[in-house]
Amino acid sequence: MFKRILVPLDGSKRAECAVPIAARLARAFGGTIFLVRVVNTVPSSLPSAPARPMLIQTVSNVDRELAESYLQGIASSGLLAGISLQTVVPFGLVPASILTTAADKHADIIVMCSHGYTGITRWWMIGSVAAKVAPFAEIPVLVLHEGGPLPQERQAGGKPLRVLVPLDGSDYASAALAPAAYLAAALAAPAQGELHLTHVVQPASPLLHRGRDLQYAQASRNMARAYLDTLMRQMHEGADGADIAALNLQLSSSVAIDEDIAQGVVRVAEHGRNGEGAEVAGGCDLIAMTAQGHSGPQRWMGSVTERVLHTSRLPLFIIRASREQVNTYAWSSADAGKSAGLPG
């Protein structure tokens, strides 16, 4: 599924944390890695450009040579031995150049490291770039956080590599299931991976439920549980239309309680606990969520996915929920939701 893997690098060791993850994906899928270092051309960084074009051209050429030399050094590392590789050094604004290169190279996934959102130099760092790339990417983006854990291969008898997929009964949310399943299987290989489905239910509140009592909240939890159970059964039976059953993943699920959906997702993923403090799953290695980028950045800003990206230190796998991707899994999710009594 992820045969063409694009890895943006900025010359830092932290950004290079994406390389071993990309290598595992390339080996699992027999794919190609595209190592990219953008030569940034932010106008404010070149105040003398109008007056001294020859100097700017010389600086640009030197920057290109340095970037190409850097990428060749990464490509020659033993970590990438035997993997098909290409290096790309585009000129331009960093986020736009990454997206353009991904399209030109027909990439299936972008794997990049976030450096966080602090410090006066954040514009130059992949961290700020990740938040600019994700809302507009036509392909999935795997963001690895600075200082955060990386999805690790498991030793025999250890806890399986676990990917959390938050669901809300909608077709858009469930569009993350198939990509997340393939990612879990690839990163866990040769061991067995696990897909954990969760539905965060908000507790009873006169404000949230417009005067409805605790019975409504209990009914919501029951419907969420029925929805997850039905969806898991369909996946076990291979009725999902995406052949997830063939990946031989462990499947588990939980219904979490939290007033804040994003907070509930992070709580389950990082601590294995719901909003009431009860054990639900144990920690996860990675979160996979959709972003409804088809509606533009307005849909992204303030969304649950964006807030999870900013809040959690776990890797976040962001899947663009286009209509075509939704249709891949929509019928299965819709059937599960109807069976559980969730609103369609």
C-alpha positions as CSV (number, residue, x, y, z in Angstrom):
1,M,0.0,0.0,0.0
2,F,2.8,2.4,0.8
3,K,5.4,1.7,-1.9
4,R,6.6,5.3,-2.6
5,I,7.7,6.9,0.7
6,L,8.7,10.5,0.9
7,V,10.9,11.7,3.8
8,P,11.5,15.4,4.2
9,L,14.8,16.2,6.0
10,D,16.3,19.5,7.2
11,G,19.8,18.4,8.2
12,S,19.0,17.8,11.8
13,K,19.4,14.5,13.7
14,R,15.8,14.9,15.0
15,A,14.4,15.0,11.5
16,E,16.4,11.9,10.7
17,C,14.3,9.9,13.1
18,A,11.9,9.4,10.2
19,V,14.5,7.5,8.2
20,P,14.4,4.1,10.1
21,I,10.6,4.2,10.1
22,A,10.6,4.8,6.4
23,A,13.1,2.0,5.9
24,R,10.8,-0.5,7.7
25,L,7.9,0.5,5.5
26,A,10.0,0.2,2.4
27,R,11.2,-3.3,3.3
28,A,7.7,-4.4,4.2
29,F,6.1,-3.2,0.9
30,G,9.2,-3.5,-1.4
31,G,9.0,0.2,-1.9
32,T,11.1,3.2,-2.8
33,I,12.2,6.0,-0.5
34,F,12.5,9.6,-1.7
35,L,14.8,11.6,0.5
36,V,14.0,15.3,0.2
37,R,15.8,18.4,1.4
38,V,14.3,21.7,0.4
39,V,16.5,24.7,-0.3
40,N,14.4,27.3,1.3
41,T,13.7,30.5,-0.6
42,V,11.7,32.5,1.9
43,P,12.0,36.1,0.6
44,S,12.7,37.6,4.0
45,S,15.8,35.4,4.3
46,L,17.3,37.1,1.2
47,P,17.0,40.8,1.8
48,S,19.7,41.7,-0.8
49,A,18.1,39.6,-3.6
50,P,16.9,42.6,-5.7
51,A,20.2,44.3,-5.6
52,R,22.7,41.4,-5.8
53,P,21.2,38.6,-7.9
54,M,24.5,37.0,-8.8
55,L,25.4,36.6,-5.1
56,I,22.0,35.0,-4.4
57,Q,22.5,32.6,-7.3
58,T,25.9,31.6,-5.9
59,V,24.5,31.1,-2.4
60,S,21.6,29.0,-3.9
61,N,24.0,26.8,-5.9
62,V,26.1,26.2,-2.7
63,D,23.0,25.4,-0.8
64,R,22.0,22.9,-3.4
65,E,25.4,21.2,-3.4
66,L,25.4,21.0,0.4
67,A,21.8,19.5,0.4
68,E,22.7,16.9,-2.3
69,S,25.8,15.9,-0.4
70,Y,23.9,15.6,2.8
71,L,21.2,13.4,1.2
72,Q,23.8,11.2,-0.4
73,G,25.3,10.6,3.0
74,I,22.0,9.6,4.4
75,A,21.3,7.3,1.4
76,S,24.6,5.5,1.8
77,S,24.0,4.6,5.4
78,G,23.7,0.9,6.3
79,L,20.2,1.5,7.6
80,L,19.0,1.9,4.0
81,A,21.1,-0.9,2.4
82,G,19.2,-2.7,-0.3
83,I,16.3,-0.2,-0.5
84,S,15.5,1.6,-3.7
85,L,16.3,5.3,-3.1
86,Q,16.1,8.7,-4.8
87,T,17.3,12.0,-3.5
88,V,15.5,15.3,-4.4
89,V,16.6,18.9,-3.7
90,P,13.8,21.3,-4.7
91,F,14.0,25.1,-4.4
92,G,11.1,27.0,-2.8
93,L,9.0,27.4,0.3
94,V,9.3,24.3,2.4
95,P,5.7,23.1,2.8
96,A,4.7,23.8,-0.8
97,S,7.9,22.1,-2.1
98,I,7.2,19.0,0.0
99,L,3.7,18.7,-1.3
100,T,4.8,19.4,-4.9
101,T,7.5,16.8,-4.7
102,A,5.1,14.3,-3.2
103,A,2.8,14.8,-6.2
104,D,5.6,14.7,-8.8
105,K,7.0,11.5,-7.4
106,H,3.5,9.9,-7.0
107,A,4.3,9.3,-3.3
108,D,1.9,7.1,-1.2
109,I,2.9,8.4,2.2
110,I,5.0,11.2,3.8
111,V,7.0,10.3,6.9
112,M,8.3,13.4,8.7
113,C,9.5,14.4,12.1
114,S,8.0,17.3,14.0
115,H,10.3,19.6,16.0
116,G,7.5,21.1,18.1
117,Y,6.1,24.6,18.1
118,T,8.5,26.6,20.4
119,G,11.5,28.8,19.7
120,I,12.1,31.7,17.4
121,T,13.5,29.5,14.6
122,R,10.4,27.3,14.3
123,W,9.6,28.6,10.8
124,W,12.7,26.8,9.5
125,M,12.0,23.6,11.3
126,I,10.1,20.5,10.1
127,G,7.9,20.8,13.2
128,S,6.0,23.9,11.9
129,V,6.1,22.5,8.4
130,A,4.2,19.3,9.5
131,A,1.2,21.4,10.5
132,K,1.3,23.1,7.1
133,V,1.7,19.9,5.1
134,A,-0.9,17.7,6.8
135,P,-4.1,19.8,5.9
136,F,-3.2,19.9,2.3
137,A,-1.6,16.6,1.6
138,E,-3.5,14.3,-0.8
139,I,-1.7,11.3,0.8
140,P,-1.3,10.1,4.4
141,V,1.2,11.9,6.5
142,L,3.0,10.1,9.4
143,V,4.2,12.7,11.9
144,L,6.9,11.7,14.5
145,H,7.1,14.1,17.4
146,E,10.4,15.6,18.7
147,G,11.3,13.8,21.9
148,G,8.4,11.4,21.6
149,P,8.4,7.7,21.4
150,L,8.9,5.9,18.0
151,P,6.9,2.9,17.0
152,Q,9.3,0.1,18.0
153,E,9.5,-3.4,16.7
154,R,8.5,-5.9,19.3
155,Q,10.5,-8.8,20.6
156,A,9.0,-12.3,20.8
157,G,6.5,-12.5,23.6
158,G,6.3,-8.7,24.0
159,K,3.3,-6.4,23.7
160,P,2.3,-6.1,20.0
161,L,2.8,-2.8,18.2
162,R,-0.6,-1.2,18.8
163,V,-2.2,1.5,16.5
164,L,-5.1,3.4,17.9
165,V,-7.9,4.4,15.6
166,P,-10.5,6.8,17.1
167,L,-14.0,6.4,15.6
168,D,-17.2,8.3,15.9
169,G,-19.6,6.3,13.8
170,S,-19.0,8.4,10.7
171,D,-17.7,7.2,7.3
172,Y,-14.9,9.8,7.4
173,A,-13.5,8.6,10.7
174,S,-13.6,4.9,9.6
175,A,-11.7,5.8,6.4
176,A,-8.6,5.6,8.6
177,L,-9.1,1.9,9.3
178,A,-7.6,0.3,6.1
179,P,-4.5,2.6,6.0
180,A,-3.9,2.2,9.7
181,A,-4.2,-1.6,9.4
182,Y,-1.6,-1.7,6.6
183,L,0.7,0.6,8.6
184,A,0.4,-1.5,11.7
185,A,1.1,-4.7,9.9
186,A,4.2,-3.2,8.1
187,L,5.7,-1.6,11.2
188,A,5.1,-4.7,13.3
189,A,6.5,-7.2,10.8
190,P,7.5,-9.9,11.2
191,A,5.6,-9.9,14.5
192,Q,1.9,-9.5,14.7
193,G,0.5,-5.9,15.1
194,E,-2.6,-4.7,16.8
195,L,-5.4,-2.3,15.8
196,H,-7.3,-0.8,18.7
197,L,-10.5,1.0,17.9
198,T,-11.9,3.5,20.4
199,H,-15.1,5.6,20.6
200,V,-14.9,8.6,22.9
201,V,-18.4,9.3,24.4
202,Q,-19.0,12.6,26.2
203,P,-20.6,12.2,29.7
204,A,-24.1,13.4,30.5
205,S,-24.4,17.1,30.8
206,P,-27.4,19.5,30.6
207,L,-25.4,21.6,28.2
208,L,-24.1,18.8,26.0
209,H,-27.3,16.8,25.9
210,R,-29.8,19.7,26.1
211,G,-31.4,18.5,29.3
212,R,-31.4,14.8,28.6
213,D,-30.6,12.6,31.6
214,L,-28.1,10.0,32.4
215,Q,-30.0,7.4,30.5
216,Y,-29.0,9.2,27.3
217,A,-25.4,8.9,28.2
218,Q,-25.7,5.2,29.1
219,A,-27.5,4.6,25.8
220,S,-24.7,6.5,24.0
221,R,-22.1,4.2,25.5
222,N,-24.1,1.1,24.7
223,M,-24.5,2.2,21.1
224,A,-20.8,3.0,20.8
225,R,-20.0,-0.4,22.2
226,A,-22.4,-2.1,19.8
227,Y,-20.9,-0.1,16.9
228,L,-17.3,-1.1,17.7
229,D,-18.3,-4.8,18.2
230,T,-20.1,-4.9,14.8
231,L,-17.2,-3.2,13.1
232,M,-14.7,-5.6,14.6
233,R,-16.8,-8.6,13.6
234,Q,-16.9,-7.3,10.0
235,M,-13.2,-6.9,10.0
236,H,-12.6,-10.4,11.4
237,E,-14.9,-11.8,8.7
238,G,-13.2,-9.9,5.9
239,A,-16.4,-8.0,5.1
240,D,-14.7,-4.6,5.1
241,G,-13.8,-4.4,1.4
242,A,-10.2,-3.7,2.2
243,D,-8.9,-7.2,3.0
244,I,-7.9,-6.2,6.5
245,A,-8.5,-9.7,7.7
246,A,-5.6,-11.0,5.6
247,L,-3.2,-8.8,7.5
248,N,-3.6,-11.1,10.6
249,L,-3.8,-8.2,13.1
250,Q,-5.0,-8.5,16.6
251,L,-8.2,-6.4,17.0
252,S,-9.4,-4.8,20.2
253,S,-11.7,-1.9,21.2
254,S,-12.8,0.3,24.0
255,V,-15.4,3.0,24.8
256,A,-13.8,5.9,26.6
257,I,-15.6,8.7,28.5
258,D,-14.3,12.2,28.3
259,E,-15.9,15.7,28.0
260,D,-13.2,16.6,25.5
261,I,-12.9,14.3,22.5
262,A,-9.3,15.1,21.6
263,Q,-8.3,14.8,25.3
264,G,-10.1,11.4,25.5
265,V,-8.2,10.1,22.4
266,V,-4.8,11.2,23.9
267,R,-5.7,9.7,27.3
268,V,-6.5,6.3,25.8
269,A,-3.5,6.4,23.5
270,E,-0.9,7.4,26.0
271,H,-2.1,6.0,29.3
272,G,-4.7,3.3,28.4
273,R,-7.3,5.1,30.5
274,N,-10.6,6.7,29.8
275,G,-12.0,9.9,31.2
276,E,-13.2,8.1,34.4
277,G,-9.8,6.6,35.1
278,A,-10.7,3.0,34.2
279,E,-8.3,0.8,32.5
280,V,-9.3,0.3,28.8
281,A,-6.4,-0.9,26.7
282,G,-2.9,-0.1,27.8
283,G,-0.8,2.4,25.9
284,C,-0.6,2.6,22.2
285,D,2.4,3.2,19.9
286,L,0.7,5.3,17.3
287,I,-2.6,7.2,16.6
288,A,-4.3,7.1,13.2
289,M,-6.9,9.6,12.4
290,T,-8.6,11.2,9.4
291,A,-8.4,14.9,8.4
292,Q,-11.2,16.2,6.2
293,G,-8.8,18.2,4.1
294,H,-11.3,18.3,1.2
295,S,-12.9,21.2,3.0
296,G,-9.7,23.2,3.2
297,P,-7.6,24.4,6.2
298,Q,-10.8,25.9,7.8
299,R,-11.9,22.3,8.5
300,W,-8.5,21.4,9.8
301,M,-7.9,24.3,12.2
302,G,-9.4,23.5,15.6
303,S,-10.3,19.9,14.5
304,V,-9.9,17.0,16.8
305,T,-7.1,15.7,14.6
306,E,-5.2,19.0,14.7
307,R,-5.6,19.2,18.5
308,V,-4.3,15.7,18.9
309,L,-1.3,16.6,16.7
310,H,-0.5,19.5,19.0
311,T,-1.2,17.6,22.3
312,S,0.2,14.1,22.1
313,R,3.8,13.1,21.9
314,L,2.9,9.8,20.1
315,P,3.3,9.5,16.4
316,L,0.2,10.6,14.5
317,F,-0.8,9.1,11.2
318,I,-3.0,11.6,9.4
319,I,-5.2,10.3,6.5
320,R,-6.8,12.7,4.1
321,A,-10.5,11.7,4.0
322,S,-11.3,12.4,0.4
323,R,-14.6,11.1,-1.0
324,E,-12.8,8.3,-2.9
325,Q,-11.1,7.1,0.3
326,V,-14.3,7.2,2.3
327,N,-16.0,5.1,-0.3
328,T,-13.4,2.4,0.2
329,Y,-14.8,1.7,3.6
330,A,-18.0,3.6,3.9
331,W,-20.5,0.8,3.3
332,S,-19.0,-1.3,6.1
333,S,-19.0,1.5,8.6
334,A,-22.5,2.6,7.7
335,D,-23.8,-0.9,8.2
336,A,-22.1,-1.2,11.6
337,G,-23.5,2.2,12.6
338,K,-27.0,1.3,11.6
339,S,-26.8,-2.0,13.5
340,A,-25.8,-0.1,16.6
341,G,-28.5,2.5,16.3
342,L,-26.0,5.4,15.7
343,P,-27.4,8.3,13.7
344,G,-26.5,8.0,10.0
